[in-house]
Amino acid sequence: MSEEDRNPREQEGMSADIIAISKDGELRRFFERLRANGTLRVNDGGDEYVIKISRSQMTNEARDFLARGGPIPE
């Protein structure tokens, strides 16, 4: 990852839940290609990954279930 793609909070040793991506940089170009294609194959040395982008959508029923918490009633 290039210096321009690094999150300043990560450089300080702080954790960040939201990562801001700079306007110019490898990460921005990667996500633009991913959005355009929907799926990318990434080769990292001997490992190959298939990365698929999809928008998550939650039903109201699922949202209610998660909001309740606890075990599922039988």
CORCOR-V828103 format. One record per helix or strand of 3 or more residues. SS is the DSSP state (H for helix, E for strand). FROM is the first residue (numbers start at 1). TO is the last residue. If there is no record, write none. Layout:
BEGIN
ss:SS from:FROM to:TO
ss:SS from:FROM to:TO
END
This chain:
BEGIN
ss:H from:3 to:5
ss:H from:8 to:11
ss:H from:26 to:37
ss:E from:39 to:44
ss:E from:47 to:52
ss:H from:60 to:68
END
